[in-house]
Amino acid sequence: MPSGDPHRPPGRYRQLSHVCGAESQFRWGVRDLSELAAWHHRLHFVETWHLMDYHPAAWPLPLRALRRIPSVRAQAKIGHFHVTAAAPGSQPS
């Protein structure tokens, strides 16, 4: 297929061409880090940190300017979670 073909999967999806007929849905991330807490009952979301907010002087000037753009800022997040201890006698999950 030519590279401009609208039916050709973009980027990393090309690596998965052998599953195209399986009607699989791939998600490469989450929009809100708090969604990850639903993955396990012992995982509790605390807050989101934006990587570019820390030590701004260490970032080159062009990157400091980019941190003001919401779509760029959203790509560099760190999730702060607490993992609670398992109840005594409970089975690992």
Number of C-alpha atoms within 10 A of each C-alpha: 7 7 9 8 9 9 9 13 14 12 8 9 13 12 10 11 11 9 11 12 7 7 7 8 6 8 6 5 8 9 8 11 17 17 10 14 16 11 9 10 11 15 16 17 16 13 11 14 13 14 15 20 14 10 8 13 9 10 14 9 10 8 13 15 10 13 20 11 10 9 10 13 15 15 14 13 16 13 15 13 17 12 12 10 8 12 9 6 6 7 7 6 7
